Amino acid sequence: MTPPNTVTLLRILLTPIFIGLLFSSDPLNKQFAFAVFTIAALTDWYDGILARRYGIFSRFGKFFDPLADKILTSTAFIGFYFLGYVKLWMVVAIVFRDLLITILRMYAEYKNQQFDTSSFAKTKTALQLLIIYFILLIEVINSTTTYSNTIGAEVNSILTPFVIEISMWIVTLATVVTGIFYLVNNRKTISLMFK
């Protein structure tokens, strides 16, 4: 297995570790969850650097790199639903859109068809990561007495449930809209793929 693909596989393997730590009752484990998610997110950046620097590109990487991203972020949003931070319909919309587009991209690659990406999709990804970090920060602070008695009050006064809900509305809307853009811009490719 090539170095970039190993890094991609690491991102997938870190996902269950992240969610297990997130649901732990130990405050220290929640801090580790924050760290593990950060490492997993950075692997997305690092595997791309390795592939470009050494010219190592493979079908495995094209298939599984985007899938690994969606597994990580979708798992985080599902976890946040069970922790009571986000609404179910928002999670369903985000996960369905991300998995649908990822599967279509993978199938297009398999069929040697060009699947155009959207520049706005990068903004969507950035927004998703931002809200994930906001919620992780709140979870870590609220689970740790030391933090909750000091900076916790300040953070909670800024990242209120209302702010989180509005942010999730924005993220959900951006996710759905970019999904529609993908389908519209690639409608000819999609029709050819299923002929």
C-alpha positions in Angstrom: 0.0 0.0 0.0 1.3 3.4 -0.9 2.1 6.1 1.8 -0.9 8.3 0.8 -3.3 5.4 0.9 -1.9 4.3 4.3 -2.6 7.8 5.6 -6.2 7.6 4.1 -6.7 4.2 5.8 -5.5 5.7 9.1 -8.2 8.3 8.8 -10.9 5.6 8.6 -9.3 3.6 11.5 -9.2 6.7 13.7 -12.9 7.4 13.3 -14.2 4.6 15.7 -11.5 5.6 18.2 -12.7 9.2 18.0 -16.4 8.3 18.5 -15.5 5.9 21.4 -13.6 8.6 23.2 -16.3 11.2 22.6 -18.9 9.0 24.3 -16.7 8.2 27.2 -17.7 9.5 30.6 -14.1 10.4 31.4 -13.4 14.1 30.7 -9.9 13.3 29.7 -11.1 10.9 27.0 -13.2 13.7 25.5 -10.0 15.8 25.3 -8.4 12.9 23.5 -11.4 12.7 21.2 -10.8 16.4 20.2 -7.1 15.5 19.5 -7.9 12.3 17.6 -10.4 14.2 15.4 -7.8 16.9 14.7 -5.2 14.3 13.7 -7.8 12.5 11.5 -8.7 15.7 9.8 -5.1 16.6 9.2 -4.5 13.3 7.4 -6.8 14.5 4.6 -4.4 17.3 4.0 -1.3 15.2 4.5 -2.3 12.3 2.1 -2.8 14.9 -0.7 0.6 16.4 0.0 2.3 13.0 -0.2 0.5 12.1 -3.4 1.4 15.4 -5.1 5.0 15.5 -3.8 5.9 12.0 -4.9 3.5 11.7 -7.8 1.8 8.7 -6.2 -1.8 8.4 -7.4 -3.9 5.3 -7.4 -7.5 4.3 -8.0 -7.7 3.2 -4.3 -6.8 6.8 -3.3 -9.4 8.3 -5.7 -12.1 5.9 -4.4 -11.4 6.0 -0.7 -10.0 9.4 0.1 -13.3 11.2 -0.3 -15.1 8.3 1.4 -12.8 8.5 4.4 -13.6 12.2 4.7 -17.3 11.6 4.7 -17.0 8.7 7.2 -15.2 11.0 9.6 -17.5 14.0 9.4 -20.7 12.0 9.2 -19.7 10.0 12.3 -19.1 13.2 14.2 -22.5 14.6 13.2 -24.3 11.4 14.2 -22.5 11.4 17.5 -23.5 15.0 18.1 -27.2 14.1 17.5 -27.0 11.4 20.2 -25.3 13.9 22.6 -28.2 16.3 22.0 -26.4 19.1 20.1 -28.0 18.8 16.6 -31.4 17.9 15.1 -31.9 14.5 13.5 -33.2 15.9 10.2 -30.1 18.0 9.8 -27.8 15.0 10.3 -29.9 12.9 7.9 -29.7 15.7 5.2 -25.9 16.1 5.7 -25.0 12.4 5.8 -27.4 11.5 2.9 -26.0 14.3 0.6 -22.3 13.6 1.4 -22.6 9.8 0.9 -24.7 10.2 -2.3 -22.2 12.6 -3.9 -19.3 10.5 -2.7 -20.8 7.3 -4.1 -21.5 9.0 -7.4 -18.0 10.3 -7.6 -16.6 6.9 -6.9 -18.8 5.3 -9.5 -17.8 7.9 -12.0 -14.2 7.1 -11.4 -14.9 3.4 -11.8 -16.6 4.1 -15.1 -13.8 6.5 -16.2 -16.2 9.4 -16.4 -15.3 13.0 -15.5 -17.2 14.2 -12.4 -16.8 18.0 -12.0 -16.3 19.3 -8.5 -17.6 22.6 -7.1 -15.4 25.3 -5.6 -18.2 26.1 -3.2 -17.9 22.5 -1.9 -14.6 23.5 -0.2 -16.5 26.2 1.7 -19.1 23.6 2.7 -16.3 21.4 4.1 -14.8 24.2 6.0 -18.1 25.1 7.5 -18.7 21.5 8.5 -15.3 21.3 10.2 -15.8 24.6 11.9 -19.2 23.6 13.5 -17.7 20.2 14.5 -14.9 21.9 16.3 -17.3 24.3 18.0 -19.4 21.5 19.3 -16.3 19.4 20.3 -15.0 22.5 22.2 -18.3 22.8 24.1 -18.4 19.1 24.9 -14.8 19.2 26.3 -15.3 22.3 28.3 -18.7 21.2 29.8 -17.3 17.8 30.8 -14.3 19.3 32.6 -14.8 21.0 35.9 -11.6 23.0 35.6 -12.6 24.5 32.3 -16.3 24.9 33.0 -15.5 27.0 36.0 -13.0 29.3 34.2 -13.2 29.8 30.4 -16.3 27.6 30.1 -18.7 30.3 31.1 -17.1 32.6 28.5 -17.2 30.0 25.7 -20.8 29.0 26.6 -21.9 32.6 26.5 -20.7 32.9 22.9 -21.4 29.4 21.6 -25.0 29.3 22.9 -27.5 26.6 21.8 -29.1 29.3 19.6 -25.7 30.0 17.9 -25.1 26.3 17.4 -28.6 25.8 15.9 -28.2 28.8 13.5 -24.7 27.5 12.5 -26.1 24.1 11.8 -28.9 25.6 9.7 -26.2 27.3 7.6 -24.1 24.2 7.4 -27.1 22.0 6.4 -28.2 24.5 3.8 -24.7 24.8 2.3 -24.4 21.0 2.2 -27.7 20.5 0.4 -27.1 23.4 -2.0 -23.7 22.1 -3.0 -25.2 18.7 -3.5 -27.8 20.1 -5.9 -25.0 22.0 -7.7 -23.1 18.7 -8.1 -26.2 16.9 -9.5 -27.1 19.7 -11.9 -23.5 20.3 -13.1 -22.9 16.6 -13.7 -26.3 15.5 -14.9 -24.9 14.5 -18.3 -22.2 12.4 -16.7 -24.7 10.8 -14.3 -27.0 9.9 -17.2 -24.1 8.3 -19.1 -22.9 6.4 -16.0 -26.2 4.5 -15.7 -26.7 3.7 -19.3 
